[in-house]
Amino acid sequence: MNKELKFNNGKFTIMTLGDLHENLHLDTGLKIRKRLDMHNLVKMGILAFKPDLIVLLGDTLNEKDDSEGFTDYKTALKDILKPIIESGIPFCYVLGNHEHDQGQEELIVKAYEEIETCIGVNDTTAPRGNFNCNILVKNTAGTEDILNLWFIDSNNCCDSDASVYDWVHKDQIQWYEEKAAKIKEEHGGKTIPAILFQHTPVIEEYKLLREAKPYEIPFAAKGHYKFSDKYYMKKDGVEGYLGEGPCSPCINEGQFESWKKTGDVVAAFFGHDHLNDFTGYVDGIMLGQNKTSGFCCYTDGCNSCVRITTVEESNPRDVKSKVYHFKELGLDSMSLGPIQKRITDRQSINMHIASYIAAGVAGVAGVAAIVKKLKK
């Protein structure tokens, strides 16, 4: 296929999918139904919005593969992505912490490379990570590059005392700045507007939130890690759903500030947080979360979503983005019961916790079970 991206009749549309956490083997009826639900969401997104590009935001396939030749992983990946592959629409991806957990990153990248409609090639000049790249998008006529897409590997933490999740390191930031400068030079000194995709969100997302007032705490989201002593609500003007405090790394080596200095990134979209689908602006840059688009990880499946982002050729710096939930698209879940179809994300999580307590789970073992159940 022609892997060159370009605007279509003056517009470029991207559909992003958050953490699918799909299974390597469909060995139960429930797993089969969960995948069918996910497939129906993706199919409806493709049919309704006709994207020019689809992006997977990491944690796509949840399990390590020990089969000879990595055949089980390749087979599962192709089945997970079946609606995308059959559509012929080009897609790209970023690696999540669970891809790194498996310790098979090079094999995973090769498995994606074998799929014809997968675009993007790992830039081996990047000093860290297993898949960092950029893709330039041409205008409708195909004569000029007018948009740039960054795909950044947010790694996986090896020092849990410093941060529960890894971060984008200084050497990666330097690589990004040098490559952005080269792109600018190659385009006659013109800065090409860019959209960035990454699994783990930047810590600046907390600037979109405010501390909850005491009476708001029952409706607020508890912060994570260094923010875990506070509860948060969205600030005015922030759109979408806040279901949990952003799970950003605890260490910040200046990635967001680098975007501001370089001046190309106008929007950045993240996965990792299964409940969040909010968007807002920090210092003029749109930061957007994509909650899970699947049914296998913690969340209320009927609120699983696709995010549709559109850019007009007349003004590539003006990015529009909106989420569309499973039930809003008129779909009926095959994997969720009548109660689960109707409750919110946070209610769904509380029900899981309550079920453990009701079953008599107690003490340290009970806490460990709950944490394991909710762990990304």
C-alpha positions, 0 to 999 in steps of 0.5 A, spaced: 500 500 500 501 507 499 504 509 506 504 516 504 499 520 508 495 526 506 489 530 507 483 528 504 478 534 501 482 539 506 481 535 512 485 530 516 481 525 521 485 521 526 481 515 530 485 513 536 484 507 541 486 507 548 488 501 552 485 495 549 488 490 554 486 484 549 488 477 551 493 472 547 488 466 547 480 467 547 479 461 551 473 463 554 466 465 551 466 471 555 473 473 552 470 472 545 464 476 547 469 482 549 473 482 543 467 482 539 464 488 543 471 491 541 471 490 534 464 493 533 466 499 536 472 500 532 468 498 526 462 503 527 468 508 528 471 507 522 464 507 518 461 513 522 468 517 521 472 515 516 478 516 519 485 517 514 489 514 520 488 510 526 492 510 532 493 505 538 495 508 544 499 502 547 497 496 552 494 493 546 495 486 547 496 484 555 500 477 555 507 475 554 508 469 548 513 464 549 511 460 543 516 458 538 517 464 533 512 468 536 506 465 532 501 466 538 502 473 539 502 475 531 496 471 530 492 474 536 495 481 534 492 480 527 485 478 530 485 484 535 486 489 529 482 485 524 477 491 523 482 496 522 486 491 517 480 489 513 478 497 512 485 498 509 486 504 513 493 506 515 495 505 522 500 506 527 501 505 534 505 507 541 508 502 546 505 501 553 508 499 559 505 492 558 508 491 552 515 493 556 513 488 561 513 482 557 520 484 555 519 482 548 519 489 545 523 488 539 519 482 537 512 486 538 515 491 533 517 486 528 510 483 529 507 490 527 511 491 521 509 485 518 502 488 518 501 491 511 497 497 513 501 499 519 506 505 517 511 508 521 518 506 522 522 506 529 527 511 528 534 508 530 537 514 532 533 515 538 537 513 544 532 510 548 525 506 547 523 501 542 518 505 537 520 512 536 518 516 530 515 521 526 510 521 520 509 527 515 502 529 512 502 532 506 496 537 503 490 534 499 494 536 493 500 532 495 505 537 494 507 540 501 508 537 508 503 541 512 502 536 519 507 532 523 505 526 527 510 524 533 510 517 536 514 517 542 515 511 547 514 512 554 518 506 556 517 502 563 520 504 569 525 500 572 526 504 579 520 503 582 523 508 588 523 514 583 517 513 580 511 507 579 511 509 571 517 511 567 518 517 563 520 520 557 528 522 558 532 527 557 536 524 551 529 522 548 527 530 549 534 532 545 533 527 540 526 530 539 528 537 539 534 535 534 529 532 529 524 537 530 530 542 528 532 538 522 524 538 519 524 545 520 531 546 516 528 541 511 522 546 510 525 552 509 525 554 516 518 553 517 515 550 523 510 544 521 505 543 526 505 537 530 500 532 534 504 527 539 501 520 541 504 517 547 502 512 552 503 515 559 501 522 560 505 528 562 504 530 569 502 537 566 495 534 566 494 536 573 494 543 571 487 541 568 485 540 575 483 543 581 483 541 588 476 538 590 472 542 595 470 538 601 463 537 599 465 535 592 470 529 594 464 524 593 464 526 586 472 527 585 478 523 583 483 521 588 490 523 585 495 518 584 502 517 587 505 524 589 498 527 588 495 521 592 493 526 598 488 530 594 482 529 590 481 533 584 475 536 579 476 538 572 477 546 571 472 550 568 473 549 560 476 542 561 471 537 557 470 530 558 470 525 563 475 525 569 474 518 572 481 517 576 487 522 577 492 522 571 497 516 572 503 520 570 510 519 572 513 522 578 519 525 575 519 530 570 525 531 565 522 537 561 518 534 556 512 539 556 517 545 556 521 542 550 514 542 546 513 549 548 520 551 546 520 547 540 513 550 538 511 545 534 506 540 538 499 543 538 496 537 541 498 531 545 494 525 546 495 519 551 492 512 553 494 509 560 488 512 564 482 507 563 477 511 565 479 518 563 477 522 556 478 529 558 481 534 554 484 541 555 489 546 554 495 548 558 499 553 555 496 553 549 497 545 547 491 541 547 492 535 552 487 529 551 486 522 554 483 516 551 480 512 556 480 504 554 477 502 547 476 495 549 472 491 554 478 487 558 481 492 563 477 496 568 472 500 566 465 500 564 465 497 557 459 501 555 463 507 556 469 505 552 470 510 546 474 512 540 477 519 540 476 523 533 481 528 532 480 533 525 485 538 522 483 542 517 488 544 511 486 551 512 489 551 519 493 545 521 494 548 528 487 548 530 485 541 532 478 539 534 477 533 538 471 529 541 470 522 544 464 517 542 462 512 547 460 505 545 453 506 547 452 513 544 454 510 537 448 505 538 451 499 540 449 494 545 454 490 549 454 482 548 459 482 554 456 486 559 450 484 564 444 489 564 447 493 570 454 494 568 451 497 561 448 502 565 453 504 571 458 509 570 466 507 570 467 509 578 460 505 580 463 499 576 470 500 580 466 500 586 462 494 585 468 490 583 471 492 590 465 491 594 464 484 591 471 482 594 469 485 601 462 482 600 466 475 599 470 476 605 476 478 603 480 481 608 487 484 611 493 484 607 491 479 602 484 482 601 488 489 599 493 485 595 487 482 591 484 489 590 490 492 587 492 486 583 485 487 580 485 494 578 493 494 576 494 497 569 
